[in-house]
Amino acid sequence: MKQPLEIAPAQGKLGVLLVGLGAVSTTTIAGVIAIRKGLAKPIGSLTQMGTIRLGKRADGRSPKINEFVPLASLDDIVFGGWDIFEEDCYAAACTAGVLDRNLLDSIRPELEAIKPMSAVFDQRYVKRLSGPNVKKGKNKKDLADQLIADIRAFKEKNKCARLVMVWAGSTEVFMKEGPVHQSLASFEKGLELSDDSIPSSMVYAYAALKEGIPFANAAPNLTADIPAMLELAAQTKAPICGNDMKTGQTLIKTIIAPGLKARLIGVKGWYSTNILGNRDGEVLDDPESFKTKEESKKSALDYIFQPHLYPDLYKDISHVVRINYYPPRGDNKEGWDNIDIVGWLGYPMQLKINFLCRDSILAAPIVLDSALFLDLAKRAGRGGIQEWLSFYYKAPMHAKELYPEHDLFIQLMKLKNTLRYIMGEEMVTHLVEDYD
């Protein structure tokens, strides 16, 4: 057995700072409180319900993940965050309409105690939203400094030993990497000049990483996936992960596509359409925000199918993605997939999937797991991109010289092998020796 990494103990309170206290955040917060009180189970969370095999199959060692690695306890989590609306978490959760009102009423005092700090927000980057609870500053550097002051005050007030930040705000307009993003020096100059290429999400990421706080990007925005942020994360040894939580339709794609590829079944076309009626759907009704989401959703198939290796099977797939805002559905999203597949001798077949899902219900355990795993990474001295957390994301961050891994099952193996490595256990390879 190898020696485990030196991991600081998970002592004291862990502050989880959420940017945007909308449907996803309030569902996460209410869920954790309900679980702590024994009112619900943490279904969908690897950190709370997952197991991990250690050693050979015959050894029979499969502890729960949270018994194997020293994760922060749910009892030690303190939530806070920012939002452009002034509603406390109870009111915000009621507005979101995701969770049963009886459940919310049973934890009402705890939710009402969580009130949003004023947010850094610029409507130019999220055109379909506006709200009154917004910071003012002479430039974006001033706004970043205000966020840092918020972070320090929250940590002191709540007596937190450690912090994690998760961007759970809306999808911003599509943006490509530009000159201001190429170095920390150019980025900080851009903050002082209020450069238009620095959206609100980057201001939050900068504030977090400047303080050495782990950061997760749950939206498809560029945010922390730029050289300047990677440089800052390296300086402060802050772990980062993202982008865009793998919840509904893309989750299904990363389950189905690896199976088709494993059996070498060809694919001619994959048509995907969604309807949803929550705030996320309203934001994505703007073409510029939809472009950001589209890029995130469409990349997975190319990397899974590897058409350059299998041109006879996957070259020139017609891949179409549609998202339509439909208010009657609220947070209950519906995704349809029509997949035109090809089998033996070129004979055509079809696969049709209709996934009626609850967007925030699928997202909440990802927020929780990302926070707990990033905190573990920080305590284990693992700064920078945490590619092993790609399991949770549609457009996972990765080293620029490598392609991103999108296959859900490979991602899960990477995640669990990383945990084994951290704890000094042998990797599971599924070679013949596993039978011995």
C-alpha positions in Angstrom: 0.0 0.0 0.0 1.3 3.5 -0.9 1.5 6.3 1.5 -1.6 8.6 1.6 -1.2 12.3 0.8 -0.9 14.6 3.8 -4.5 15.9 4.3 -5.4 18.6 6.8 -8.3 17.4 8.9 -11.8 18.6 8.2 -12.1 20.5 11.4 -14.4 23.4 12.0 -17.1 24.9 9.9 -17.0 24.9 6.1 -18.6 27.9 4.5 -20.2 27.3 1.1 -20.7 30.6 -0.7 -23.2 30.4 -3.6 -23.4 33.0 -6.3 -27.1 33.2 -7.1 -29.7 32.1 -4.6 -32.2 30.8 -7.2 -33.7 27.4 -7.8 -30.4 25.4 -7.8 -28.9 27.1 -4.7 -32.1 27.1 -2.6 -32.8 23.4 -3.5 -29.2 22.6 -2.4 -29.4 24.5 0.8 -32.9 23.3 1.8 -31.9 19.8 0.9 -28.8 19.8 3.1 -30.8 21.2 6.0 -33.6 18.6 5.5 -31.0 15.8 5.4 -29.3 17.0 8.5 -32.7 16.9 10.3 -33.5 13.4 9.0 -36.3 14.6 6.8 -34.9 13.4 3.5 -32.1 11.3 1.9 -29.2 12.6 -0.1 -30.1 10.7 -3.3 -27.8 11.5 -6.2 -24.8 12.5 -4.0 -21.6 10.4 -4.3 -20.2 12.0 -1.2 -23.1 10.9 0.9 -24.3 7.6 -0.6 -21.6 6.4 -2.9 -19.2 3.5 -2.1 -15.8 2.8 -3.4 -14.1 -0.6 -4.0 -10.7 -1.0 -2.4 -8.3 -3.8 -3.4 -9.4 -6.9 -5.3 -13.0 -7.9 -5.7 -12.5 -10.9 -3.5 -11.4 -8.7 -0.6 -15.0 -7.4 -0.1 -13.8 -3.9 0.8 -16.4 -1.4 -0.3 -16.7 1.4 2.2 -18.9 4.5 1.7 -16.8 7.3 0.2 -17.5 9.6 3.2 -16.1 6.9 5.5 -13.0 6.4 3.3 -11.9 10.0 2.7 -12.0 12.8 5.3 -14.8 14.9 3.9 -16.5 17.8 5.8 -19.6 16.7 7.6 -23.0 18.1 6.5 -23.4 19.3 10.1 -20.4 21.6 9.7 -21.6 23.4 6.5 -22.7 27.0 6.7 -24.4 28.5 3.6 -24.2 32.1 2.3 -24.2 33.9 -1.0 -25.1 36.7 -3.2 -28.2 37.5 -5.3 -29.7 40.4 -7.3 -33.0 39.9 -5.4 -33.4 40.6 -1.7 -35.5 37.6 -0.8 -34.2 35.3 1.9 -33.7 31.6 1.1 -37.2 30.6 2.2 -38.9 33.2 0.0 -36.5 32.4 -2.8 -37.2 28.7 -2.6 -41.0 29.4 -2.6 -40.6 31.5 -5.7 -38.5 28.8 -7.4 -41.3 26.3 -6.8 -39.1 23.2 -6.8 -39.6 21.8 -3.4 -42.8 20.8 -1.5 -44.1 23.7 0.6 -44.5 21.4 3.6 -40.8 20.5 3.5 -39.9 24.2 3.2 -42.1 25.1 6.1 -40.5 22.5 8.3 -37.1 24.2 7.9 -38.4 27.7 7.5 -36.4 29.4 10.3 -33.1 28.0 9.0 -33.9 29.2 5.5 -35.1 32.6 6.5 -31.8 33.1 8.4 -29.9 33.0 5.1 -30.1 36.4 3.4 -28.3 37.3 0.2 -25.5 39.8 0.1 -25.7 42.4 -2.6 -24.5 41.0 -5.9 -22.0 42.0 -8.6 -24.2 42.1 -11.7 -24.3 43.7 -15.1 -27.3 43.2 -17.3 -25.2 43.3 -20.4 -24.1 39.8 -19.7 -27.5 38.4 -18.6 -30.0 40.3 -20.6 -33.2 38.7 -19.4 -32.7 39.5 -15.7 -32.6 42.5 -13.5 -32.9 43.1 -9.8 -32.3 45.8 -7.1 -29.8 44.1 -4.8 -26.7 45.1 -6.8 -23.3 46.5 -5.8 -22.0 49.8 -7.1 -18.3 50.6 -7.6 -16.0 52.9 -9.4 -14.7 50.0 -11.5 -14.6 46.2 -11.5 -11.5 46.1 -9.3 -13.6 48.0 -6.7 -16.4 45.4 -7.1 -13.9 42.6 -6.7 -12.6 44.2 -3.5 -16.1 44.5 -2.2 -16.6 40.8 -2.8 -13.4 40.0 -0.9 -14.6 42.1 2.0 -17.9 40.1 1.9 -16.0 36.8 2.0 -13.9 37.8 4.9 -16.8 39.2 6.9 -18.8 36.0 6.2 -15.9 33.8 7.4 -15.5 35.8 10.6 -19.2 36.2 11.4 -19.9 32.4 11.0 -16.5 31.3 12.5 -15.7 29.3 9.4 -12.4 27.4 9.2 -12.6 27.1 5.4 -14.6 28.4 2.4 -15.7 27.2 -1.0 -17.4 29.2 -3.7 -19.8 27.9 -6.4 -21.1 30.0 -9.2 -24.7 29.0 -9.5 -25.8 32.1 -11.3 -27.4 32.4 -14.7 -25.7 31.7 -18.0 -23.9 34.7 -19.4 -23.6 35.8 -23.0 -21.2 33.8 -25.2 -17.6 35.0 -24.8 -14.3 33.8 -26.3 -10.9 34.2 -24.6 -9.3 37.6 -25.4 -6.1 39.6 -24.6 -7.3 40.6 -21.1 -7.6 36.9 -20.1 -4.1 35.9 -21.1 -2.3 36.7 -17.8 -3.0 37.8 -14.3 -1.4 41.1 -14.9 -3.5 41.9 -17.9 -6.6 40.7 -16.1 -6.0 42.9 -13.1 -5.4 45.9 -15.4 -8.7 45.0 -17.1 -10.5 45.1 -13.7 -9.2 48.6 -13.1 -10.3 49.6 -16.6 -13.7 47.8 -16.3 -12.9 45.9 -19.5 -16.0 44.6 -21.2 -14.4 41.2 -21.6 -14.6 40.7 -17.8 -18.2 39.6 -17.0 -19.6 39.3 -13.4 -18.7 35.6 -13.1 -15.0 36.4 -13.6 -15.1 39.0 -10.9 -16.4 36.4 -8.4 -13.9 33.8 -9.5 -11.1 36.4 -9.1 -12.2 37.3 -5.6 -12.4 33.6 -4.6 -9.1 32.6 -6.0 -7.4 35.8 -4.7 -8.4 34.6 -1.2 -7.2 31.0 -2.0 -10.8 29.7 -2.0 -11.7 26.7 -4.1 -14.1 27.7 -7.0 -16.6 25.7 -9.0 -18.4 27.0 -12.1 -21.8 25.4 -12.4 -22.7 27.4 -15.6 -21.2 27.2 -19.1 -19.6 30.6 -18.8 -15.9 31.1 -19.6 -15.4 32.3 -16.0 -12.4 30.6 -14.5 -11.3 28.7 -17.7 -8.8 31.3 -18.8 -5.0 31.6 -18.3 -5.3 34.5 -15.9 -7.4 32.5 -13.5 -5.2 29.4 -13.8 -2.2 31.6 -13.0 -4.0 33.0 -9.9 -5.1 29.5 -8.8 -1.5 28.3 -9.0 -0.3 31.2 -6.9 -2.9 30.7 -4.1 -3.0 26.8 -4.5 -6.8 27.0 -5.0 -8.6 24.1 -6.6 -11.0 24.8 -9.4 -13.5 22.8 -11.5 -16.4 23.3 -14.0 -18.0 24.0 -16.4 -21.8 23.6 -16.5 -23.4 21.0 -14.4 -24.2 17.7 -16.1 -27.9 17.4 -15.2 -30.6 16.6 -17.8 -30.1 15.8 -21.4 -26.3 15.9 -21.4 -26.3 13.4 -18.6 -28.3 11.0 -20.8 -26.0 11.6 -23.7 -22.9 10.8 -21.7 -24.6 7.5 -20.6 -26.0 6.4 -24.0 -23.2 7.6 -26.3 -20.4 5.5 -24.6 -22.7 2.4 -24.9 -23.2 2.9 -28.6 -19.5 3.5 -29.1 -18.6 0.4 -27.0 -20.7 -1.8 -29.4 -19.4 0.1 -32.5 -23.0 1.1 -33.5 -22.9 4.0 -36.0 -24.6 7.3 -35.5 -25.9 9.5 -38.3 -27.7 12.1 -36.4 -28.7 13.2 -32.8 -31.5 15.7 -32.5 -32.0 17.1 -29.0 -34.7 19.5 -27.9 -35.7 20.8 -24.4 -38.5 22.7 -22.9 -38.2 24.4 -19.4 -39.8 27.2 -17.7 -37.6 28.3 -14.8 -35.3 31.3 -14.6 -32.5 29.4 -16.4 -34.9 28.8 -19.3 -35.9 32.5 -19.4 -32.2 33.5 -19.5 -31.5 31.0 -22.3 -34.3 32.5 -24.3 -31.8 35.2 -25.1 -29.8 34.0 -28.2 -26.4 35.2 -26.8 -26.8 33.2 -23.6 -28.1 30.2 -25.5 -25.0 30.3 -27.6 -22.9 29.7 -24.5 -25.1 26.8 -23.4 -25.1 25.3 -26.9 -21.3 25.2 -27.1 -21.3 23.4 -23.8 -23.9 20.8 -24.8 -22.7 20.0 -28.3 -19.0 19.3 -27.5 -19.6 16.0 -25.6 -20.5 13.8 -28.5 -17.5 14.7 -30.6 -15.1 13.8 -27.8 -17.0 10.6 -26.9 -17.3 9.2 -30.4 -13.8 10.3 -31.6 -14.8 10.5 -35.3 -11.1 10.9 -36.3 -10.6 7.3 -35.0 -14.0 5.9 -36.3 -14.8 7.8 -39.5 -17.0 5.0 -40.8 -19.2 5.2 -37.7 -19.3 8.8 -36.5 -18.0 11.2 -39.2 -20.3 14.2 -40.0 -23.0 13.4 -37.4 -25.9 15.8 -37.7 -26.1 17.1 -34.1 -28.8 19.6 -33.4 -29.6 21.1 -30.0 -32.7 23.2 -29.2 -33.8 24.8 -25.9 -37.2 26.5 -25.6 -38.5 28.6 -22.8 -41.9 27.3 -21.8 -43.2 28.9 -18.5 -45.9 26.3 -17.6 -43.2 23.7 -17.0 -41.3 25.7 -14.3 -38.3 23.6 -13.1 -39.7 20.4 -14.6 -37.6 20.2 -17.7 -38.5 17.8 -20.6 -35.8 16.6 -23.0 -36.4 14.7 -26.2 -33.6 12.9 -28.1 -34.0 11.3 -31.5 -30.9 9.3 -32.4 -30.5 7.8 -35.9 -28.2 4.8 -35.5 -26.7 2.3 -38.0 -26.1 -1.4 -37.4 -24.7 -4.4 -39.2 -24.4 -4.0 -43.0 -25.5 -0.3 -42.6 -29.1 -1.0 -41.7 -30.7 2.0 -40.1 -32.4 2.0 -36.6 -33.7 4.7 -34.3 -33.4 5.3 -30.6 -35.9 7.8 -29.0 -35.6 9.1 -25.4 -38.0 11.3 -23.5 -36.5 12.5 -20.2 -38.9 14.3 -17.9 -36.6 15.6 -15.2 -36.4 18.1 -12.4 -33.4 20.4 -13.2 -32.6 21.6 -9.8 -33.2 18.2 -8.1 -30.4 16.8 -10.4 -28.2 19.8 -9.9 -28.3 20.1 -6.1 -26.2 17.0 -5.3 -23.6 18.2 -7.9 -23.3 21.5 -6.0 -22.9 19.6 -2.7 -20.4 17.1 -4.0 -18.3 19.8 -5.8 -18.1 21.8 -2.7 -17.0 18.9 -0.5 -14.6 17.4 -3.0 -13.0 20.8 -3.7 -12.6 21.3 0.1 -10.9 17.9 0.2 -8.6 18.9 -2.7 -7.6 22.1 -0.9 -6.8 20.3 2.3 -4.8 17.7 0.3 -2.7 20.5 -1.3 -4.1 19.9 -4.8 -4.6 23.4 -6.4 -5.5 24.2 -10.0 -7.8 22.3 -12.3 -9.4 19.2 -10.7 -10.1 17.2 -13.8 -11.2 14.2 -11.7 -14.3 16.2 -11.0 -15.2 16.2 -14.7 -17.8 13.6 -13.8 -20.2 16.4 -12.8 -19.8 18.8 -15.7 -20.9 19.2 -19.4 -17.8 21.0 -20.5 -15.1 19.9 -18.0 -12.0 21.9 -17.4 -8.9 20.2 -18.5 -5.2 20.8 -19.4 -5.1 22.7 -22.7 -2.8 20.2 -24.3 -5.3 17.3 -23.6 -8.8 16.7 -24.8 -11.6 16.7 -22.3 -13.0 13.3 -21.2 -16.8 13.1 -21.5 -17.5 9.4 -21.1 -19.4 9.3 -17.8 -18.0 5.9 -16.9 -14.4 6.8 -17.6 -15.0 10.0 -15.6 -16.3 8.0 -12.6 -13.3 5.7 -12.8 -11.0 8.8 -12.8 -12.8 10.2 -9.8 -12.6 7.1 -7.7 -9.0 6.3 -8.7 -8.1 9.9 -7.6 -9.6 9.2 -4.2 -7.7 5.9 -4.0 -4.5 7.8 -4.9 -5.1 10.5 -2.3 -5.6 7.8 0.4 -2.7 5.6 -0.6 -4.7 2.8 -2.0 -4.0 0.9 -5.2 -5.8 1.9 -8.4 -8.4 -0.4 -9.7 -7.6 -1.3 -13.3 -10.0 -4.2 -13.9 -7.1 -6.3 -15.3 -6.9 -10.1 -14.9 -5.1 -9.7 -11.7 -8.3 -8.5 -10.1 -9.5 -12.0 -10.2 -6.6 -13.3 -8.1 
